[in-house]
Structure formats: C-alpha cells, structure tokens
Amino acid sequence: MLPIERRQQLLKWLKEEGALSIAEISRRLQVSEMTVYRDIKPLLVERVIIKTSGGISLAPISKTSANTCNYCLKELNSRHPVQIITNDLNVEQLCCPHCGLLRYKDIEKDVSQIICRDFLQNSTISAKMAYYLMDTDFNLNCCQPQVLTFESLKQAEQFQKGFGGVVMRFEEAIDEIPKRMNGAGCCSSKK
C-alpha cells in the first residue's frame, strides 16, 4: 500500500471512530510505528489531523469544509478544478486534474460523470474526452505530478511545445499518475 493510500485509509478510520492511537494504526496497517509517523507528518503539517494524548484525531471541522479538495484536502482555490458526480448524485469537488483522476480511479464504479476545465479556454469539458498534459515546466503550485487538461489535442500539443511534458488520454493519465508519484504524497512539491 502506498503512503497516500495509507493516509486515505487513516482519514476514513478517523472519520468513523474519532481518534486512534499510533500503535492501533500500526497494527491495522501492518507497518511500523515509524512508518505511521512518516505517513501522518503531511497531515499534521496541513492541519488535517491533530495530535492528542492518546494518538491522533481529525482537526476541527473548519479545515475539512466544503471548500476543500475531497482527495488531498487542500483548499479549493485552483483555476482548474474537477468535479465528480456519483451515481447517487453526490458531487465531489477536487482541486486539480491530478486529484480528480486519482479519486476517479478509487471510485470508478460509482461515478456517473467526471468534468474538468479546459486549461486555456476555462470552459467545462468531459474529463473522459479531455487531453492531459503531464510534467510541464509550467508550475501551478498544485499537486504533483502536475496535470493540465485541454479539450483540443492541437492546443495541448502547442502548449507542450512551449512548456514540455507528455500528452495523454484519460485512461493513460489515470494509469500514469501513480507511477510518477513513486510513493510520494499527493501534494509533494517537485524538487
């Protein structure tokens, strides 16, 4: 299990149970307590969770409001958000195509529709029909590997000529993101 997957599982447990000890998390995930501490560090830094005398718990509700990404829990202030509409008509807001594609992969069978914004035109498009440009030199200070969406292959390729990167279709991008993360957290910065 990747660190991001362990963090997601941990957050699910915390939402269900309120608080957990480090020893209990270690036992459930079948990893060392040191690995648990490494896994929770980004969640502590981003104030998604807090330390308690017995372990950890979710931070006060203001941090995980409707204005946060459902995947990485960052604030939704991006100009390239993604929305997932589930079969039961719930709408999930995601900060960027990176998080949108990862979340889609997690709940694919429950997704009715996934939509995103064309990076240049700022128009709403179907994420399944979009072209994805990954690993450009154009830094938006969002989740890594950074992913930009385009409705037009021609515009994606023109942007690629200026800023580099690799153009992919929907299914390719979904498969490629976890490979390029190499176990790094969702919101790790490019070094």
Sequence and secondary structure as in RCSB ss.txt:
>XXXX:A:sequence
MLPIERRQQLLKWLKEEGALSIAEISRRLQVSEMTVYRDIKPLLVERVIIKTSGGISLAPISKTSANTCNYCLKE
LNSRHPVQIITNDLNVEQLCCPHCGLLRYKDIEKDVSQIICRDFLQNSTISAKMAYYLMDTDFNLNCCQPQVLTF
ESLKQAEQFQKGFGGVVMRFEEAIDEIPKRMNGAGCCSSKK
>XXXX:A:secstr
  HHHHHHHHHHHHHHHSEE HHHHHHHHTS HHHHHHHHHHHHHTTSEEEETTEEEE  TTTTSTTB TTT  B
S  SS EEEEETT  EEEESSHHHHHHHHHHHGGGEEEEEEE TTT  EEEGGG EEEES S   SSSSS EEEE
S HHHHHHHHHHH  EEE HHHHHHHHHHHHTT  TT    
